[in-house]
Amino acid sequence: MLRIPRAAYFLLKDARLSVVAVGAIGQATQDTLTGAWEIVCSPRTTRELWKWFDDCEHYAALLPREVWKVGTCRRAKAWIERANDSDSEDQRR
């Protein structure tokens, strides 16, 4: 399960992604305690989302009015990387 920050989830709602990714985002649930969104998806979809946040970060940096997206995308990428690291450790055990 992938967890992403609330603001990152709302960026994804309007993103152009694969049908599989859109389906996973549509089935996401929000943690009422933290506000984070939990997305059940495959490693391939996780990579697609990380790449989308990376592209979004770079494009948003070009426009001063979009600078808030840079931080949001960086946080989302960090959360995804942490999830991938913990999944890798679980598989090694």
C-alpha positions as a printed Julia matrix, in Angstrom:
93×3 Matrix{Float64}:
   0.0     0.0     0.0
   1.27    3.42   -0.97
   0.62    6.47    1.21
   0.83    9.99   -0.16
   0.14   13.42    1.35
  -3.3    14.98    0.93
  -2.18   17.76   -1.44
  -0.35   15.24   -3.64
  -3.5    13.15   -3.94
  -5.45   16.13   -5.23
  -2.76   16.79   -7.85
  -3.13   13.2    -9.04
  -6.92   13.49   -9.36
  -6.46   15.69  -12.47
  -3.32   14.01  -13.83
  -3.1    12.18  -17.11
  -2.11    8.69  -16.08
  -2.62    5.12  -17.22
  -6.0     3.49  -16.79
  -4.55    1.27  -14.06
  -3.19    4.25  -12.12
  -6.44    6.18  -12.47
  -8.33    3.16  -11.17
  -6.02    2.82   -8.17
  -6.36    6.52   -7.37
 -10.13    6.25   -7.66
 -10.13    3.43   -5.1
  -7.85    5.28   -2.66
  -8.94    5.8     0.93
  -8.08    8.64    3.24
  -6.63    8.04    6.7
  -8.89   10.09    8.97
  -6.15   10.56   11.56
  -3.31   11.84    9.36
  -5.16   12.97    6.24
  -2.82   10.92    4.05
  -4.28    8.93    1.17
  -3.64    5.2     0.87
  -3.44    3.76   -2.63
  -3.29    0.04   -3.29
  -1.2    -0.41   -6.42
   1.48   -2.51   -8.07
   5.18   -1.6    -8.11
   4.77   -0.59  -11.76
   2.0     1.88  -10.89
   4.08    3.15   -7.97
   6.92    3.9   -10.4
   4.49    5.65  -12.74
   3.25    7.88   -9.92
   6.81    8.68   -8.79
   7.73    9.63  -12.36
   4.63   11.81  -12.66
   5.53   13.67   -9.46
   9.1    14.09  -10.71
   7.89   15.59  -14.01
   5.38   17.79  -12.19
   8.12   19.07   -9.88
  10.35   20.08  -12.79
   7.59   21.79  -14.77
   6.15   23.56  -11.73
   9.58   25.01  -10.93
   9.45   26.94  -14.21
   6.41   28.99  -13.23
   6.47   31.21  -10.12
   2.74   30.79   -9.51
   3.18   26.98   -9.4
   6.03   26.93   -6.88
   3.82   25.35   -4.19
   3.62   22.23   -6.36
   7.4    21.76   -6.15
   7.26   21.09   -2.4
   4.16   18.94   -2.74
   5.77   16.79   -5.43
   9.02   16.45   -3.46
   7.12   15.29   -0.38
   5.14   12.77   -2.42
   8.31   11.39   -4.01
   9.95   11.07   -0.58
   6.92    9.18    0.77
   6.99    6.84   -2.24
  10.73    6.25   -1.84
  10.28    5.42    1.86
   7.48    2.99    1.0
   9.67    1.32   -1.62
  12.57    1.06    0.83
  10.39   -0.57    3.49
   8.91   -2.97    0.92
  12.41   -3.96   -0.17
  13.43   -4.65    3.42
  10.29   -6.74    4.02
  11.04   -8.84    0.94
  14.62   -9.52    2.12
  13.37  -10.95    5.43
